[in-house]
Amino acid sequence: MRRLDALRADAGVLLSLLRGMPRDVPHAQRLQAFYAPQAAHYDAFRERLLQGRQELIASLDLPAQARVVELGGGTGRNLDFFSPEQWQRITQFHLVDLCPALIERAQARAVDTTRIDVVQADATRWQPPRPADCVYFSYALTMIPDWRAAIDNAIALLKPGGLFAVVDFYVSETTPAAGLRRHSALARWFWPRWFGHDGVHPSAAHLPYLRERLPRHTLVEADAAVPYLPKLRVPYYRFVGRKPITD
Ligand SMILES: C[S@@+](CC[C@H](N)C(=O)[O-])C[C@H]1O[C@@H](n2cnc3c(N)ncnc32)[C@H](O)[C@@H]1O
């Protein structure tokens, strides 16, 4: 019975994915139209699709009294990936997202309202009241049309030397920098088209821009299984950098 319920929930999410994201309306409205019908089942489905989030968060070396920001935080699923030791170090957490249906879920999850502040705002512009020690994007950059502005804004809200992290889908450049993975022409063609229907844009331009803006960084390139498509593996990366002291 539980399996049947899970399949029904997946079917609802798959239907939203098949319908895709509406066009010709402002970005915030598109997000709401896309996510509202699937918000209740978002986490269970994305659990299998959005790989590397737990590893990224486990790798965040937070200072004491840390101020942390997630831009494009969705339902707040990532709050659960921080360990008790990391939470001991966090004094303030801002979760920022533009979609009311997902923000509502995040608010229900973020019971510790003294520390966790859930904000409905645009990641390309929002700034915290005080500079942050850590900012990250988890599968959000690929959904933000002006992703360069989002990266610039995230760097601007950090203290010098602060942590900047991203986990997301991508495709490689045709000729990537030395030491980086090169995806096949088919993969570079297929993934942007497959995800583009749902407003997700795996790009070859994100990593070079991140590497240029944050020269001090570590990068892990990987690939993950896709629910219901057993033969396919989608490329994703984990990037953790430090804001230059003089930016
Ligand atoms: C694939 S979801 C990822 C959610 C969450 N980070 C996670 O890992 O489960 C992408 C999120 O980015 C948000 N988003 C897209 N554009 C945004 C923007 N300009 N400002 C803030 N959030 C945005 C969406 O509403 C959505 O919640």
PDBQT file of the ligand as one rigid body, heavy atoms in Angstrom, charges set to zero:
ROOT
HETATM    1  C1  LIG A 301      15.623  22.332  -8.051  1.00  0.00    +0.000 C 
HETATM    2  S1  LIG A 301      15.088  23.405  -6.791  1.00  0.00    +0.000 S 
HETATM    3  C2  LIG A 301      16.293  23.066  -5.511  1.00  0.00    +0.000 C 
HETATM    4  C3  LIG A 301      15.765  23.359  -4.132  1.00  0.00    +0.000 C 
HETATM    5  C4  LIG A 301      16.739  23.060  -2.992  1.00  0.00    +0.000 C 
HETATM    6  N1  LIG A 301      17.903  23.878  -3.077  1.00  0.00    +0.000 N 
HETATM    7  C5  LIG A 301      17.093  21.608  -2.950  1.00  0.00    +0.000 C 
HETATM    8  O1  LIG A 301      18.272  21.264  -3.063  1.00  0.00    +0.000 OA
HETATM    9  O2  LIG A 301      16.180  20.776  -2.700  1.00  0.00    +0.000 OA
HETATM   10  C6  LIG A 301      15.567  25.019  -7.383  1.00  0.00    +0.000 C 
HETATM   11  C7  LIG A 301      15.043  26.127  -6.510  1.00  0.00    +0.000 C 
HETATM   12  O3  LIG A 301      15.522  27.383  -6.988  1.00  0.00    +0.000 OA
HETATM   13  C8  LIG A 301      14.493  28.343  -6.771  1.00  0.00    +0.000 C 
HETATM   14  N2  LIG A 301      14.742  29.540  -7.593  1.00  0.00    +0.000 N 
HETATM   15  C9  LIG A 301      14.751  29.633  -8.940  1.00  0.00    +0.000 A 
HETATM   16  N3  LIG A 301      15.026  30.901  -9.314  1.00  0.00    +0.000 NA
HETATM   17  C10 LIG A 301      15.205  31.624  -8.171  1.00  0.00    +0.000 A 
HETATM   18  C11 LIG A 301      15.553  32.965  -7.903  1.00  0.00    +0.000 A 
HETATM   19  N4  LIG A 301      15.755  33.852  -8.895  1.00  0.00    +0.000 N 
HETATM   20  N5  LIG A 301      15.656  33.361  -6.613  1.00  0.00    +0.000 NA
HETATM   21  C12 LIG A 301      15.446  32.482  -5.611  1.00  0.00    +0.000 A 
HETATM   22  N6  LIG A 301      15.146  31.177  -5.799  1.00  0.00    +0.000 NA
HETATM   23  C13 LIG A 301      15.032  30.751  -7.060  1.00  0.00    +0.000 A 
HETATM   24  C14 LIG A 301      13.228  27.574  -7.105  1.00  0.00    +0.000 C 
HETATM   25  O4  LIG A 301      12.061  28.176  -6.608  1.00  0.00    +0.000 OA
HETATM   26  C15 LIG A 301      13.526  26.220  -6.478  1.00  0.00    +0.000 C 
HETATM   27  O5  LIG A 301      13.108  26.161  -5.153  1.00  0.00    +0.000 OA
ENDROOT
TORSDOF 0
